[in-house]
Amino acid sequence: MSETSETMASETMATAPDWNAWQTSWDRQQEWYLPDREERFRVMLDMVEACVGAEARVLDLACGTGSIAQRLLERFPKATVTGIDLDPALLTIARGTFEGDDRVEFVTADLKDPHWTDRLPHGEYDAVLTATALHWLHSTDLRVLYGQIAGVVRTGGVFMNADHMPDPATPRINQAERALRHARQERARAAGALDWRDWWQLAAADPVLAEPTAERFRIYGEHADGDTPAAGWHAATLREAGFGEARTVWGSPSDAMVLALK
C-alpha cells in the first residue's frame, strides 16, 4: 500500500463512527429519564424466556438504536430479531451496530401506515417487544396498532409494551414521584449528564448522523404528540384486540410493562 493510501485508510478509520459509543451514549441519556431501565429490560427478557423460549423470532417494534435487540441477543444468542422503525438517525446507529450479524435485520416503516406489516420479512413472530416508544401515538392510533400487532404474534406468542403509564386516579402519588424524579435529574444534569435535547444536538453535529437527524426532525417534529393511558387501559385494549390474557408484569412509580399472551 502506498503512503497516500495508508494515510487515507488511517483517516477513514479515524472518522468512522464508533457505533458502540453512540449506543452507550443513547443508553446513558435514556437512563437519565429511566434509572430502572435495565431492570425493566431484564424482566422483559425473563418473560420472553418463560413464554416462548430462548430461540424466539422477535419483532423489536419502534426499535430505535436496537437497545432491546442488543440485550436479547446477548442473553439468547440463538434468537433472531427484526427491528422496525421510521427514525432514520436511530436506524443508522442500529444498522451500524449490527452490521454483519445475520441474526438481525431492520425495516423502515411508519407504524401509522395501515400496511406497515407488509414490510415485515416474516408473517408471524414469537414475541413482539417495545419500550419507551408508543407514547408517541394517541390512544386511538394505539388501539388500531394493537389490533395489527395481534395479527403478527403467533398463537401462544407474546407482546410486551414498557412505557410511561401513569395512573390518573392517583394524582398526589404521581406528583410526589415526578418531583423526586425531576430533582434527581437536575442533580445528574449538573454532574454532566445529557438530556434528550443535548443528545440530539450531538447527533446533529456528527458528519454521518447530521442528515439522518435533520430528516428525523422533519418527520417527527420536536416532541411526542401522543397520550399516556394507564396500564389497565393497555391490558383491556389488548384483550379486545384478540389476546387471550393481558396484565402488568412490571411496574415503577411512573412506568409499567404490560404483557399480552396470544
C-alpha positions, 0 to 999 in steps of 0.5 A: 500500500502506498503512503497516500493510501495508508494515510487515507485508510488511517483517516477513514478509520479515524472518522468512522463512527464508533457505533458502540459509543453512540449506543452507550451514549443513547443508553446513558441519556435514556437512563437519565429519564429511566434509572430502572431501565435495565431492570425493566429490560431484564424482566422483559427478557425473563418473560420472553424466556418463560413464554416462548423460549430462548430461540424466539423470532422477535419483532423489536417494534419502534426499535430505535438504536436496537437497545432491546435487540442488543440485550436479547441477543446477548442473553439468547444468542440463538434468537433472531430479531427484526427491528422496525422503525421510521427514525432514520438517525436511530436506524443508522446507529442500529444498522451500524451496530449490527452490521454483519450479524445475520441474526438481525435485520431492520425495516423502515416503516411508519407504524401509522401506515395501515400496511406497515406489516407488509414490510415485515420479512416474516408473517408471524413472530414469537414475541413482539417487544417495545419500550419507551416508544408508543407514547408517541401515538394517541390512544386511538392510533394505539388501539388500531396498532394493537389490533395489527400487532395481534395479527403478527404474534403467533398463537401462544406468542407474546407482546410486551409494551414498557412505557410511561403509564401513569395512573390518573386516579392517583394524582398526589402519588404521581406528583410526589414521584415526578418531583423526586424524579425531576430533582434527581435529574437536575442533580445528574444534569449538573454532574454532566449528564445529557438530556434528550435535547443535548443528545440530539444536538450531538447527533446533529453535529456528527458528519454521518448522523447530521442528515439522518437527524435533520430528516428525523426532525422533519418527520417527527417534529420536536416532541411526542404528540401522543397520550399516556393511558394507564396500564389497565387501559393497555391490558383491556385494549389488548384483550379486545384486540384478540389476546387471550390474557393481558396484565402488568408484569412490571411496574415503577412509580411512573412506568409499567410493562404490560404483557399480552399472551396470544 
